[in-house]
Amino acid sequence: MQTYVFTAHDSKTGQKVTADIEADSENSAARLLVEKGLTPLDIKPKTQSSSLGSFRNRIPTKQRVIFSRQLSTLINAGLPLVQSLQSVGTQTRNPALKSIINSVIGEVEGGGTLSDSLSKYPRVFDDVYVSLIAAGETSGTLDKSLERLANQQEKDAEIIAKVRGAMIYPILVLVVLGAVIIFMLTTILPQVQSLYASLPGAKLPFVTVLLLDISHFLIHDWWVMLTIVIFLFLFGFRWVRTIGGKSTIDSIKLHTPPVKDLFSKLYMARFARTASTMIGSGIPMIKMLNTTAAAVGNVHVAASINRAADEVRTGKNLSDSLKGDPNFLDLVPDMIKIGEQSGSLEGMMAKTADYYEKEVDNQIKSISTIIEPVLMVIVGVMALIVVAAVLLPIYSLAGKNFLSSH
């Protein structure tokens, strides 16, 4: 059962009614409304508006891969679509995905297609997924389309996991370093200050005075810092969701060393893998390019793909359309040209994807090799500054006591 939001006309009062209703599908919801004497005007699934609800209803990529692979296996074994969906639904543990499957079963039983039913959940099943399902339904190779989808999703999830893993390590190191520095500033340094305050004429070193000023700010004016951090976080969170913000972030990914090579190869791998999957499913070139542009994950690379699609529409080869594009690495149009000339575009795209996925893996290792010594230097310098601020006054005090004793 799923919750739907409906707008209907009440023939008794002559007014429009908007409310929620529980049903297995939109068709079932419409039948229930008619039985209540209402004329349905609009029915759509109710979505979670809160971020907490969205998090709870999140469906991991692994769950979608399992869903695709299980459904492919059952259909290939000769089971009808509805029975296959019911079998997969009973094995699914994710409640959000189970609810979607039950709703899709109701839609399919009511005469809808699988692709149309899945397209109503764009946050779970994107344009690539829906397009491949539609192509499989049209060609009678739904099981193969689902298998291609499972493979494509696994590859994409694996490469994204590697990129995120490479980013987590330096972030954790910097967070721990920041916590240690804050502890030293707010706990150890004030004790040094109180010790020197009891000695007449004692002067603190410049580095200690500077850090004590920062310590004083953190202890007494922490709310100012917290307010600034919260404001920057909220502003940044909203900004990166705007067109300008996303364009800026995506441009940084493509042009800032040392990550520019990593992200360029990541986008090439994603483009080639998605294109290969869609071409293998019989999706026309223009539709493939438009769908891939939406799925590649970078607005500038997407703009290049859309521009190439416009040129292909006029009769130009895809390889010539991408040749010289600053957002595409040279190997991609070269490999596409070989595929066009040999009639094996799908295979050449797959080889291109394999190559760049290995390159991304190597790039991650290279960046990790660079990051580790850089982080060690940063940690060493920060530790030296804090330790110097603590120990210099102590050595100075010990030196004065030694001289006074002699």
LOGU-331463 format. One line per field, with one value per residue: residue in three letters; x, y, z of N, C-alpha, C in turn. Coordinates in steps of 0.05 Angstrom, whole numbers. Layout:
N
resn c(ala:...);
n_east c(X:...);
n_north c(Y:...);
n_up c(Z:...);
ca_east c(X:...);
ca_north c(Y:...);
ca_up c(Z:...);
c_east c(X:...);
c_north c(Y:...);
c_up c(Z:...);
//
This chain:
406
resn c(met:gln:thr:tyr:val:phe:thr:ala:his:asp:ser:lys:thr:gly:gln:lys:val:thr:ala:asp:ile:glu:ala:asp:ser:glu:asn:ser:ala:ala:arg:leu:leu:val:glu:lys:gly:leu:thr:pro:leu:asp:ile:lys:pro:lys:thr:gln:ser:ser:ser:leu:gly:ser:phe:arg:asn:arg:ile:pro:thr:lys:gln:arg:val:ile:phe:ser:arg:gln:leu:ser:thr:leu:ile:asn:ala:gly:leu:pro:leu:val:gln:ser:leu:gln:ser:val:gly:thr:gln:thr:arg:asn:pro:ala:leu:lys:ser:ile:ile:asn:ser:val:ile:gly:glu:val:glu:gly:gly:gly:thr:leu:ser:asp:ser:leu:ser:lys:tyr:pro:arg:val:phe:asp:asp:val:tyr:val:ser:leu:ile:ala:ala:gly:glu:thr:ser:gly:thr:leu:asp:lys:ser:leu:glu:arg:leu:ala:asn:gln:gln:glu:lys:asp:ala:glu:ile:ile:ala:lys:val:arg:gly:ala:met:ile:tyr:pro:ile:leu:val:leu:val:val:leu:gly:ala:val:ile:ile:phe:met:leu:thr:thr:ile:leu:pro:gln:val:gln:ser:leu:tyr:ala:ser:leu:pro:gly:ala:lys:leu:pro:phe:val:thr:val:leu:leu:leu:asp:ile:ser:his:phe:leu:ile:his:asp:trp:trp:val:met:leu:thr:ile:val:ile:phe:leu:phe:leu:phe:gly:phe:arg:trp:val:arg:thr:ile:gly:gly:lys:ser:thr:ile:asp:ser:ile:lys:leu:his:thr:pro:pro:val:lys:asp:leu:phe:ser:lys:leu:tyr:met:ala:arg:phe:ala:arg:thr:ala:ser:thr:met:ile:gly:ser:gly:ile:pro:met:ile:lys:met:leu:asn:thr:thr:ala:ala:ala:val:gly:asn:val:his:val:ala:ala:ser:ile:asn:arg:ala:ala:asp:glu:val:arg:thr:gly:lys:asn:leu:ser:asp:ser:leu:lys:gly:asp:pro:asn:phe:leu:asp:leu:val:pro:asp:met:ile:lys:ile:gly:glu:gln:ser:gly:ser:leu:glu:gly:met:met:ala:lys:thr:ala:asp:tyr:tyr:glu:lys:glu:val:asp:asn:gln:ile:lys:ser:ile:ser:thr:ile:ile:glu:pro:val:leu:met:val:ile:val:gly:val:met:ala:leu:ile:val:val:ala:ala:val:leu:leu:pro:ile:tyr:ser:leu:ala:gly:lys:asn:phe:leu:ser:ser:his);
n_east c(17:8:13:-27:-36:-94:-137:-203:-270:-328:-391:-436:-431:-408:-357:-284:-242:-185:-141:-111:-101:-100:-74:-61:-43:-45:-90:-120:-130:-161:-207:-225:-239:-280:-318:-331:-361:-335:-303:-244:-192:-138:-84:-29:33:48:101:159:172:207:277:294:256:266:317:307:277:312:341:392:444:461:415:382:412:408:353:347:378:355:303:315:335:290:253:281:278:228:183:122:117:89:87:141:156:126:152:204:191:175:223:251:281:285:241:222:234:204:153:150:155:108:71:84:71:15:5:23:-10:-57:-52:-10:56:121:163:137:113:158:180:153:180:229:273:292:294:327:331:363:356:300:296:326:295:248:266:280:229:205:236:232:270:275:298:353:363:355:397:441:433:442:496:518:504:531:585:587:575:618:662:650:650:704:725:701:722:775:772:754:794:835:800:783:832:844:800:809:858:842:808:845:878:842:831:881:886:844:851:905:939:914:929:984:985:961:1001:1045:1022:1027:1078:1117:1132:1141:1145:1108:1123:1115:1086:1058:1026:994:966:941:905:872:854:826:785:759:741:709:680:655:605:600:635:609:560:577:597:551:520:551:550:495:486:523:502:453:471:503:463:440:437:481:517:525:547:595:621:626:659:705:719:736:780:817:878:901:857:831:846:828:772:759:771:736:686:690:692:642:608:622:610:554:536:552:520:468:469:477:427:396:378:364:414:410:373:402:447:423:401:446:474:444:456:510:532:558:552:579:605:558:535:570:559:505:511:540:501:465:494:501:449:444:471:525:582:589:640:668:639:652:707:762:735:739:722:725:767:820:824:772:737:770:768:713:709:736:701:655:673:684:636:626:609:586:620:670:659:651:703:729:706:724:779:783:761:800:840:820:823:879:891:868:901:949:937:927:978:1003:974:983:1039:1034:993:1020:1060:1029:1005:1051:1072:1030:1029:1080:1077:1038:1061:1108:1086:1069:1115:1157:1148:1155:1209:1233:1219:1245:1298:1304:1299:1345:1386:1377:1389:1443);
n_north c(-24:46:116:165:229:263:301:315:318:332:310:317:364:398:417:420:370:357:310:255:185:115:64:10:25:78:70:37:73:111:80:71:124:135:98:123:164:206:245:234:281:291:250:230:201:209:246:246:304:322:324:285:245:233:212:166:138:127:92:48:40:-12:-41:-30:-54:-108:-115:-107:-149:-195:-192:-195:-248:-279:-265:-283:-337:-349:-332:-296:-223:-196:-236:-244:-194:-196:-238:-216:-173:-197:-215:-170:-128:-75:-26:19:9:-38:-18:13:-27:-56:-18:-12:-63:-60:-21:-46:-91:-63:-52:-19:-3:-29:7:58:56:54:103:140:146:181:193:145:111:131:170:140:88:80:89:46:3:12:5:-49:-72:-59:-86:-138:-158:-154:-179:-179:-125:-110:-139:-113:-63:-75:-89:-41:-5:-28:-21:35:49:25:55:106:97:88:139:170:145:159:213:215:201:245:284:264:263:319:336:310:333:387:383:368:414:453:434:440:496:515:491:478:523:568:555:563:618:636:620:653:701:708:723:778:826:789:767:742:700:720:683:654:694:706:658:655:697:677:633:658:681:634:612:652:678:639:631:667:646:597:614:637:592:560:593:596:542:533:571:554:503:515:545:510:481:513:536:568:556:500:499:527:493:446:464:474:422:404:434:443:426:374:345:349:315:267:273:285:237:204:224:212:156:146:167:135:83:86:101:56:16:34:37:-17:-36:-19:33:95:139:197:200:170:202:249:228:207:254:277:242:242:275:325:392:419:380:355:395:395:345:351:390:362:325:357:368:317:307:337:307:297:259:226:223:263:306:309:316:353:380:415:392:338:282:266:213:191:211:189:133:126:139:96:56:73:67:12:-10:-27:3:-1:-40:-13:31:5:-15:33:53:13:24:77:70:39:77:116:89:84:138:154:126:153:205:195:181:230:262:241:253:310:320:302:340:386:372:367:420:450:424:437:492:498:468:498:546:531:509:547:591:563:544:594:614:576:588:640:630:599:635:673:643:640);
n_up c(0:-14:-2:-33:-61:-76:-120:-126:-153:-118:-128:-99:-67:-103:-99:-100:-76:-37:-13:23:5:15:-26:-73:-123:-172:-205:-172:-131:-158:-169:-117:-103:-139:-121:-75:-92:-116:-167:-197:-207:-205:-188:-150:-126:-56:-32:11:48:84:102:137:130:77:82:112:76:36:-18:-25:-75:-79:-65:-109:-149:-134:-139:-195:-216:-194:-215:-269:-272:-258:-298:-343:-332:-347:-319:-311:-315:-272:-233:-225:-204:-156:-130:-124:-92:-44:-25:-15:33:45:65:37:-17:-22:-17:-64:-103:-94:-109:-163:-181:-177:-215:-262:-264:-274:-327:-342:-366:-347:-349:-350:-300:-266:-277:-247:-201:-198:-165:-150:-195:-248:-310:-345:-327:-334:-389:-410:-391:-419:-471:-469:-461:-509:-547:-530:-497:-441:-396:-409:-412:-359:-336:-359:-335:-281:-282:-300:-259:-215:-231:-233:-180:-154:-172:-154:-99:-90:-102:-62:-17:-21:-9:43:80:84:104:153:181:183:213:263:276:281:326:366:367:383:434:459:456:487:536:554:541:569:622:621:614:662:697:682:694:748:755:762:712:673:606:551:495:425:392:431:453:409:400:449:445:406:434:476:446:428:477:502:463:432:412:370:331:324:303:255:229:224:192:145:131:121:81:43:32:8:-34:-67:-90:-126:-195:-211:-169:-173:-224:-214:-177:-207:-247:-218:-204:-254:-266:-226:-200:-154:-169:-218:-260:-240:-235:-288:-315:-287:-305:-359:-358:-336:-376:-420:-402:-391:-442:-473:-449:-462:-518:-529:-515:-555:-559:-592:-621:-611:-568:-532:-522:-501:-454:-428:-419:-379:-338:-328:-289:-286:-302:-342:-374:-389:-420:-463:-484:-499:-537:-575:-588:-615:-661:-682:-695:-740:-776:-769:-749:-685:-663:-690:-671:-618:-619:-600:-560:-499:-452:-458:-458:-503:-520:-520:-564:-604:-596:-603:-657:-681:-667:-695:-748:-751:-738:-687:-641:-590:-565:-566:-535:-486:-477:-472:-426:-389:-391:-371:-321:-295:-298:-264:-216:-212:-210:-162:-126:-136:-119:-66:-50:-55:-20:32:50:48:85:131:135:145:193:224:224:248:298:316:322:363:405:411:429:479:505:500:536:584:582:580:631:662:648:669:723:731:720:760:805:803);
ca_east c(0:22:-4:-30:-50:-113:-156:-227:-295:-350:-415:-457:-427:-399:-331:-261:-231:-157:-135:-94:-115:-82:-81:-38:-34:-62:-115:-136:-139:-182:-231:-235:-252:-306:-337:-340:-377:-317:-292:-216:-181:-109:-74:0:44:56:130:168:182:229:302:295:239:281:339:296:266:333:345:420:449:463:388:373:426:396:327:350:389:335:281:325:337:263:241:295:269:202:161:109:128:76:96:169:156:117:174:225:180:175:251:263:279:282:212:215:234:182:129:151:150:79:56:90:55:-12:4:26:-35:-77:-47:12:82:140:179:120:109:182:186:140:198:254:295:302:299:332:324:378:342:274:299:334:272:229:278:277:201:198:250:227:295:274:317:380:365:358:424:459:430:455:525:525:501:553:609:586:576:645:681:643:659:733:730:693:741:800:767:748:819:845:780:784:857:841:781:822:878:828:799:868:887:822:835:905:882:824:857:933:950:905:945:1010:980:957:1027:1060:1009:1036:1106:1119:1151:1145:1134:1103:1131:1094:1069:1041:1006:975:949:924:883:853:842:806:761:744:729:689:663:651:579:604:645:588:540:589:599:524:511:566:541:468:489:536:484:433:485:511:440:432:450:507:533:532:565:621:633:633:682:728:726:749:803:834:896:906:832:819:850:811:744:756:771:711:664:694:684:613:596:627:595:526:531:554:497:444:472:472:399:381:367:375:437:403:362:424:463:408:398:473:481:431:466:539:539:573:537:596:607:531:531:585:544:481:520:547:476:454:510:495:422:447:484:553:590:593:668:675:625:666:735:771:719:757:712:728:794:824:820:744:729:786:756:687:714:742:675:638:684:683:609:625:609:581:644:691:651:656:732:737:698:742:804:782:756:826:855:810:834:907:892:862:925:968:928:931:1007:1010:960:994:1060:1024:980:1040:1073:1010:1002:1076:1074:1011:1037:1104:1068:1024:1080:1126:1071:1067:1141:1175:1146:1166:1238:1240:1217:1267:1323:1306:1304:1372:1403:1374:1401:1472);
ca_north c(0:71:140:182:255:266:323:303:334:320:316:325:391:414:429:404:358:349:295:231:160:92:45:-5:38:101:59:28:97:122:63:77:150:132:84:142:185:228:244:240:301:288:231:226:191:228:245:256:331:328:311:261:225:225:195:140:124:125:65:47:29:-42:-52:-28:-75:-134:-115:-110:-175:-216:-190:-206:-277:-290:-262:-301:-364:-353:-324:-271:-199:-191:-257:-238:-171:-205:-254:-198:-157:-213:-219:-144:-120:-46:-20:39:-5:-57:-2:20:-52:-62:2:-19:-87:-51:-7:-66:-106:-46:-48:-1:-15:-28:32:80:53:62:131:156:148:189:193:117:101:155:169:118:63:79:86:18:-15:16:-8:-78:-79:-56:-107:-164:-167:-140:-191:-170:-96:-110:-148:-91:-43:-84:-87:-13:6:-38:-7:63:50:18:77:128:89:92:168:180:134:175:239:212:200:271:299:254:273:347:340:303:354:411:378:369:441:467:425:453:525:521:478:479:550:586:549:577:647:640:616:677:725:710:731:807:832:767:771:718:702:729:661:647:715:703:635:661:714:658:617:675:683:608:607:672:686:615:632:681:626:577:627:640:565:551:610:588:516:535:586:537:481:525:555:488:470:532:532:580:542:475:505:534:469:428:476:470:394:399:451:447:403:350:329:353:291:246:277:283:209:194:231:197:129:145:172:112:60:90:100:28:1:43:28:-46:-41:-11:61:112:156:222:195:160:225:266:214:206:281:281:223:242:286:350:408:427:356:351:415:386:322:362:404:340:313:375:365:290:309:348:288:295:236:232:227:290:326:311:321:380:391:416:376:310:274:260:184:184:212:171:106:127:139:68:41:80:56:-17:-19:-39:26:-11:-52:7:47:-12:-15:60:54:-3:37:100:61:32:102:129:74:92:166:155:118:174:227:186:182:258:273:232:270:337:320:299:366:404:363:373:449:458:414:452:519:495:460:521:566:520:503:570:605:546:546:621:615:560:602:662:619:589:658:686:627:643);
ca_up c(0:-16:2:-56:-57:-98:-122:-138:-153:-103:-143:-80:-58:-125:-92:-104:-51:-38:11:19:4:14:-47:-84:-147:-180:-215:-149:-117:-174:-165:-90:-103:-154:-103:-54:-105:-124:-194:-195:-225:-204:-167:-152:-101:-36:-27:37:44:103:96:153:116:52:90:120:52:16:-28:-34:-101:-76:-66:-137:-165:-127:-151:-224:-222:-187:-234:-294:-270:-258:-325:-361:-326:-360:-302:-320:-302:-246:-214:-219:-186:-130:-118:-116:-70:-19:-17:-10:61:47:65:17:-42:-22:-23:-92:-119:-92:-125:-191:-187:-181:-241:-284:-265:-286:-356:-347:-372:-325:-352:-342:-271:-252:-283:-227:-178:-211:-146:-147:-222:-264:-338:-357:-319:-347:-418:-416:-387:-442:-495:-465:-465:-537:-562:-518:-483:-415:-378:-416:-404:-330:-330:-366:-315:-256:-286:-302:-232:-199:-240:-225:-151:-146:-177:-136:-72:-89:-100:-35:2:-23:3:71:97:92:120:181:193:189:235:288:281:291:353:384:369:399:462:469:458:508:562:562:540:591:646:617:618:691:710:677:706:776:756:754:690:654:579:535:466:407:383:453:455:387:405:472:435:393:456:489:429:428:503:510:440:416:398:345:312:317:285:228:217:217:169:122:124:109:56:23:25:-11:-58:-85:-103:-147:-221:-210:-150:-185:-246:-203:-165:-229:-260:-200:-207:-279:-272:-202:-194:-170:-173:-244:-276:-228:-243:-317:-321:-276:-323:-384:-352:-333:-402:-438:-391:-396:-471:-481:-440:-476:-546:-530:-512:-580:-557:-613:-613:-599:-541:-515:-515:-483:-428:-416:-410:-353:-319:-325:-263:-288:-320:-365:-391:-400:-441:-486:-496:-512:-562:-594:-597:-635:-685:-692:-706:-767:-794:-763:-733:-657:-658:-699:-654:-592:-623:-593:-538:-476:-430:-465:-463:-532:-526:-523:-593:-621:-593:-616:-686:-688:-664:-717:-773:-750:-732:-660:-623:-563:-554:-562:-512:-463:-473:-463:-398:-374:-389:-353:-293:-285:-295:-240:-194:-210:-202:-133:-112:-139:-102:-38:-46:-52:3:58:60:52:111:152:138:157:221:238:227:268:324:324:331:389:425:416:445:506:517:501:562:606:580:588:659:674:644:688:750:732:722:786:825:801);
c_east c(18:3:-3:-44:-68:-128:-180:-251:-317:-376:-438:-455:-418:-372:-309:-250:-203:-150:-117:-111:-94:-92:-56:-27:-52:-90:-133:-146:-162:-208:-243:-250:-279:-326:-347:-356:-361:-307:-263:-207:-150:-101:-44:11:52:86:137:180:206:254:305:279:253:303:329:287:287:337:374:422:450:435:376:386:414:369:329:359:369:312:290:326:310:250:254:287:241:178:148:119:116:86:125:172:147:138:196:216:181:203:264:259:276:253:204:214:211:156:127:144:120:63:60:73:26:-15:5:1:-58:-73:-24:37:101:156:162:116:134:189:172:157:226:278:307:310:302:325:338:363:316:276:308:312:253:240:276:249:195:211:245:252:297:295:346:384:369:386:444:457:444:485:534:524:524:579:610:588:604:664:675:652:689:740:724:713:767:797:763:773:830:826:781:809:855:822:794:843:865:818:822:877:868:826:860:901:864:831:886:944:940:921:972:1006:976:984:1044:1048:1018:1064:1108:1140:1155:1131:1131:1113:1108:1075:1050:1019:985:956:931:900:862:839:820:781:745:729:705:671:657:625:581:614:624:567:551:590:572:514:525:556:514:470:501:518:463:447:492:488:429:447:478:527:543:551:593:635:642:657:708:738:742:775:822:852:896:881:821:822:832:783:739:754:745:688:666:685:654:598:598:611:565:519:532:529:472:445:467:443:382:369:380:396:429:391:383:440:449:405:425:481:469:443:495:548:555:560:553:600:580:526:546:571:520:489:527:522:463:468:504:467:423:462:514:559:594:622:677:663:640:696:742:755:736:747:714:757:797:818:791:735:745:775:729:689:720:717:656:647:681:655:607:627:605:606:666:685:656:686:741:729:716:769:804:775:782:843:846:821:864:909:887:887:947:962:933:961:1016:999:974:1018:1052:1010:999:1055:1055:1007:1028:1079:1055:1019:1061:1096:1055:1044:1100:1112:1070:1095:1159:1173:1159:1196:1248:1240:1239:1294:1326:1312:1333:1391:1401:1387:1432:1479);
c_north c(25:94:157:208:259:292:312:323:319:329:325:354:410:426:409:395:350:335:272:206:137:72:31:9:62:92:50:52:110:106:69:104:149:118:103:165:209:224:252:260:298:269:227:216:213:224:256:284:336:312:286:238:215:207:167:124:121:96:63:34:-1:-54:-51:-49:-102:-137:-121:-139:-198:-216:-200:-236:-290:-288:-281:-330:-370:-345:-298:-247:-195:-211:-252:-215:-179:-221:-236:-181:-172:-217:-193:-136:-90:-38:0:26:-25:-42:5:-4:-59:-43:-4:-43:-79:-37:-26:-83:-90:-40:-30:-16:-12:-1:56:79:62:91:150:159:156:190:165:106:124:150:145:92:59:75:58:-2:-13:3:-38:-87:-79:-79:-135:-176:-154:-152:-182:-141:-94:-119:-127:-69:-50:-81:-58:1:-3:-24:22:66:44:41:101:122:94:122:178:170:150:202:238:214:227:288:290:264:302:352:333:324:379:407:379:398:457:460:439:483:532:510:483:508:569:580:562:607:652:637:642:702:729:720:760:811:811:773:745:722:709:707:653:668:712:680:639:679:696:641:633:678:657:603:626:680:663:616:647:662:606:589:630:613:556:567:601:560:518:550:568:514:490:534:533:476:489:525:543:565:515:478:511:509:450:438:472:441:389:414:455:422:398:334:331:328:268:249:276:254:195:199:216:168:126:149:147:88:63:88:71:12:8:35:-2:-53:-31:17:78:131:182:219:186:184:244:254:213:233:287:264:226:256:312:367:416:404:351:370:407:363:332:376:383:328:330:372:337:291:321:330:284:271:245:238:254:312:330:318:349:393:391:399:346:304:263:231:177:187:194:142:105:125:110:51:47:67:26:-28:-32:-17:17:-22:-32:25:31:-13:12:63:38:11:60:92:52:57:117:116:82:121:170:147:139:198:220:188:211:269:266:249:299:340:318:326:386:398:371:403:459:449:429:479:517:488:483:541:557:519:528:586:589:547:574:625:600:574:625:652:610:613:672:670:629:673);
c_up c(0:-12:-23:-48:-81:-96:-137:-136:-139:-116:-124:-72:-81:-120:-99:-77:-55:-11:3:18:2:-8:-57:-109:-152:-189:-192:-133:-132:-170:-137:-89:-117:-136:-81:-66:-113:-152:-193:-216:-227:-182:-171:-125:-82:-31:0:33:63:95:112:140:91:59:97:96:30:8:-38:-61:-100:-78:-94:-154:-160:-140:-181:-231:-216:-208:-261:-294:-272:-285:-345:-357:-337:-343:-314:-304:-274:-225:-206:-200:-158:-116:-108:-92:-44:-8:-9:19:64:44:43:-11:-44:-29:-52:-110:-118:-108:-155:-199:-193:-208:-264:-287:-277:-315:-362:-354:-348:-326:-342:-311:-256:-256:-262:-202:-188:-191:-143:-174:-241:-293:-353:-352:-334:-377:-426:-412:-410:-467:-493:-470:-495:-554:-552:-505:-456:-396:-384:-409:-374:-322:-336:-344:-289:-259:-286:-274:-214:-205:-229:-195:-141:-149:-159:-107:-69:-87:-73:-14:2:-10:33:89:104:109:149:195:201:212:262:296:293:319:373:388:387:429:474:474:482:535:571:563:562:617:645:623:648:706:707:690:734:778:746:732:670:627:564:507:448:399:405:456:434:392:430:464:422:414:470:472:429:454:508:487:421:400:372:324:304:298:257:214:207:192:144:112:109:82:35:14:5:-37:-77:-99:-125:-173:-221:-191:-161:-208:-236:-192:-186:-244:-244:-203:-233:-283:-249:-198:-163:-177:-201:-261:-266:-237:-273:-326:-311:-295:-350:-380:-350:-359:-419:-428:-397:-425:-482:-474:-456:-506:-549:-527:-535:-578:-578:-603:-599:-571:-522:-505:-495:-455:-413:-405:-383:-331:-313:-300:-263:-309:-345:-384:-404:-423:-466:-500:-511:-538:-583:-605:-618:-662:-698:-706:-734:-786:-789:-746:-704:-651:-666:-682:-628:-595:-617:-571:-513:-452:-435:-470:-491:-539:-532:-552:-611:-620:-606:-646:-696:-687:-687:-744:-774:-745:-705:-639:-594:-550:-549:-539:-486:-457:-462:-433:-380:-370:-369:-324:-280:-280:-270:-215:-190:-200:-172:-117:-113:-120:-73:-31:-41:-26:30:67:65:79:134:156:152:187:237:243:249:296:334:335:359:411:431:434:474:520:519:527:585:605:588:618:673:671:663:716:753:735:749:808:825:801);
//
